[in-house]
Amino acid sequence: MTRPIDVQGLEDFDLVTLGAAMGVCEVDLLTLSPARPRAAVASRTHDGVSYFTAHLDFDVRGSLTVPDDSCMLIYMHEAGERSWCQGVGVESEMAVTLLRGTPTDFMFERGTRFTLVVAPYARFRSRFMASDHADVDMAAQRLRLFAVNSEPLKRAWRQIRDRVRDGEDDGFAPVEDLLDEHIRVALSSSSEDRPVASRGRRAHYQVMRRAERFMRANLRRDIYSQELCQAAGASERGLRYAFDDLLGIPPNRYLAMLRLCTAHRSLVTAEAGRRSVKSVALSCGMWDLSRFAEKYRSVFGEQPRETLTRSVPDDLAMEEVDDI
């Protein structure tokens, strides 16, 4: 199956559709940009392997968990200076290995271009064991994030990107060739090739994550700065520094975007019991419905009711009576 698109031409996306484009796991995306999310993506499945390539035209915060029967390899063709994975900075021409069941947080800055491959974990493990190294779980840290200093591996990733985005139906090398080179380069990488976060960056990441968890757990109500600082274990200045370092926006702006994107996801997926725009807005702590509609339209390019009407079945669409 092939879903090609001209990567030179960006398209508007809703975050749910963009996250589902990988087709292999649930991806929770949150835009950090004030304009509608735009991207150019293409995907393909071949021989039991999923291929996906993307060019993002917005700052995005996301999380995913690789399915238990899969592994994910990612190559960063271009990465903005704020991009990171698990709080560790990601640069252009780096690769990431996400093994089965691995929960992963990331932030990609606008302009990021990447290609990923999702293969059966059994095939990855088989190639790893053939490399005569220790058990794959023991080498997970060496595999996770590394600079690609191999021209053959860079070339292989560029070829995959080009074939996927051009919709070619042949010319794909066996995925085992990619796995072998990826594993070889990862395990032979030096400490200089494997970036780590500084102590300050690690502290900022933990502060940001604690604050974010508190926000998500309390979206329905007003959240005050003092209780957010207490939950994050940081002063107001420390909290602001952490969000600026990791996300480039202050905590209050992130909370506003989190509310909007959570409402957006609910409207797109038309969750049971949430077919009213009003109920979705209130569940996300947005009490001023006119302001909610205004902000929603500025970010997602349409009124909330338009998103909901597009999501619900035809026989239910007429039941939606909100004027928002």
N, C-alpha and C positions, 0 to 999 in steps of 0.2 A: 504494500500500500504506500502511496506517495502523496505528500501534500506540499508541492513546491510553491515558492513565492519569490518574486524579484526582491532580493535583499536591498537593492538600491531604493526601493519604494516602501516607505513605512506605512503601516496601517493602524487605525484605531483598534484597540482591544479592550474588552472588559477583563478584569483581573482573573476571574474564574476561568474563562475560556483560554486565556494565555497560560495559566498554570496547568490546565488540563491538556495542553497541546503536547506535552511530553508523553502522555498516554500510559504512564507506568506507575505513577504514585501521586498522592495528593500533595499539591504544592500550595502553600498559603502565601499569597503575595499582598504587599501593601505599598502603594505608591507614596513616595516622599516629595514628588514634584507637584506644583500647583496646576499643571495642565493635564489634559486627558492622556492616559498611557498609550504610547505608540511604540510599535516594534515591527521588525520584519523577521518572520520565523518560517522554518520549513522542517518537516519531519518525514521519516520513512521507517518502515519495518522491513527487515530482510533476514532470512535464515534465523528467525527467533531472536533477533537483536533489534533494538530500537535506536534510531539515530535522530538527533535533533540539533538544529543550529539556529542561533538567534542574534539579532542586533537590537539592543534596547535603547530607546530614545527617552528614557526617564529613569530617575533614581528609584530603585526598588529595594525594599526590605522583604526578606522571605525566609521560609523554613520548609523543610521536607524531611521525610524519613524513607530511606530506601527499603523496598519490600524485602521480606526474609529470603526470598528465592533469587534475589538479583544483586548486582553491584553496578555502580555508576562511575564512569570515567569522564572527567571534564577537562577540556583544554581551553585556556583563555587566550584567544587571538589578540584581544585588546582589553585592558582593564583600567578604569579610572583610578586615580590615586587613592580615593576613599574606599574602594572595593575591598571586601574582606570575607573570610569564611571562618566561623567560630571565633571571631575577633582578631584573627591573624590576617594581616594585609596580603592581598592577592595582587600580583603584577602580571603584565602581559607575558606570554610564553611560559606560564606556569600550568601545571596539571594537578588535578585533585582526584583522589580515589576515595569513593564512599562505599563502604562494604555493607552487607545486608543488615537491616535493622538499625542503621546509623541515623540518629536524628541530627540534623545539620541546620544551623542558622547562617544566613549570608546577607550581605548588602552589596549590590552592584550599582555603580555610578553610571549615569547617563553616558552613552557611547560604548558601553561594554559589548564586546562580541565574543561569543563562546560557542563551542560545539561539544555535545556530550553523547556518550554511548551507554546504553543500559543493556547489559548482557546477563545471561543466567549465571548465578553465583557458582554453580557447579563447574562451568567452563572456566571461569576465572581461577577457581581453586585448583583445577586440574593443571592449568598452565603454570600456576605458582609452584605447585609441588614438583613439577618437571624442572623447575629452575634450581633444584637442589638446595633451597633455602629452608629456614625453619618454618614452623607453622605460620599460616597467614595471619592469624590473630596476634602473634608475637611481633610481627613486622608491620602492624597496622600504622604505627606512628611514622615509619619511614616511607610508607606508601602514600600517606594522606595528602600532603601538599609539598610540591617540589618544583624547582626550576627545570625546564626541559632544555638540557644542553646536548641534545641529540638531533642532528639534522634529519636523519631518517624518520624519527618520531614526529618532528615538526611537519615534515612533508606528508606523512601519513594523515595527520589531522587536517591539513589543508585540503588534501584530496577528498577526505570524507565530507568536509564542509562544502566543497564545490559540487560534489555528486549529489548530495542531499538537496541543496538549494536549487540545483539545475534540474532536479527530477530525473536523473539518469537511472535507467533500469538495469544497467550492467556495470562491470568494472569494479565492483566492491571486492576487495581482498578478504579472505577469511578473517573473521574477527580474532582468531587465535594469533594471527600475525601482529595485530595491534596489541593484544594482551601481552604477548611475549616481550615486545619492545618496551611497552609501558612499564612492565614489572622490572625489566632489566635496568632501565634508566632510573627508576625510583629507588631500587635497592643499591645501586652504585652511586647514588648522589651523596655528596659530602654534606657536612653540617651547614656549610655556607649556602648550599642549594635548597635547604629546608628552612624557611623562615619561621621565626617564633615571635610571639608578642612580648613586648617589654613588660616589666612588672606594672608600670603605670597603665599600659593598655589593657592588661588582663584585669586590673582593678576596675577600669572604666567599663569593660565588657560586663563584669559581674553586676556593677551598679545599674547599668542600662537594662540588663535582663531582669533583675529583681523589680525595677520600676515598671517595666513592660508587663510582667506577670500580674502585678498589682492593678495596673490599668485594665487589663483584659478581664480580671475577676470582678471589677467594680464599674464596668462601663455604664450600667443602668443609672448610676447616681452621680452627683457632683463629686469630683475628686479635688481635694485641696492640696496645695503645695506642701504643707507641713506633713501631712500623712503620707504623701508620696515620698518625701525625703526619708521619713522614718522607715517605710517599707524597703527603700533602696539602701538604707544604711549609709547615707551621705548627706552632707550639708546641701543647701540650695545651690551654692556655687559649684560644689563637687558634682551634683546631679547635672547641672547645666554643662559643665565641662565634658562629662561623660557622653552626653547626647551629641554635643557638637563634635567630639572626636569620632564617634562611631557612626553617626547619622547625618551630621551637618545641619541639624535643626534643633531648636530648643524643645524641652519636654512638653510644653503646652501645645506647640505646633504638632508634635508627634501624636499627642493624645487626640487632637482634632482630626488628624488624618486617620488614626486608628478607628475612631468612631465612624467616619465616613466610609472607610473601606469595609468595615464589618457590616454596616448597613447595605453597602453595595453587594457584598457576597450573599447576604440574606435575600435581597431582592432578585438577584440573578438566579439563585438556586430555588427560589420560591418555596422555602421551607414550610412544612405543614404547620398551620396555625399562625403563619406570619405572611398572610397574603394581603394584609393591609399596610399601606405605606406608613400610616400613623403609628401602628403598633411596632413596626421595624424601627422607626426613628426614636420612639420612646424607649425601646429596649436597649438602644445604644446611647442613651443619656442626652438626646437632643430634643429639648422641650419646645424650642421655638421652631415650629414647623416651616414657616416661611423662610427663615434663615437657613434651615437645613436644606430646603429645596434649592435655594440660591447657591449655596456652597457645593451641593451635589452636582448641579449642572455645570458649575465652573470647572470641576475636576473631571467629571465623566461625560460631559457633552450632551446630556439629556436630562429630562425631569425624572425624578424617582418613579413616578407612575408609568413612564415609558419603559423603564427597565423591567418593572414588574409585569406590565401587560405583555411584553415580549417573552417573558419567562413562563407565564401560566398557560395551561391548555386553553384552547379556543372556547370550550364550553364554560370556562370559569372566568374568562377575561371580562365578560360583561358584568360580572358580579362586583368587580372592583369599582368602588364609587368615590375613592379619595380624589380630591381636587388638587392635591399637591403636585 
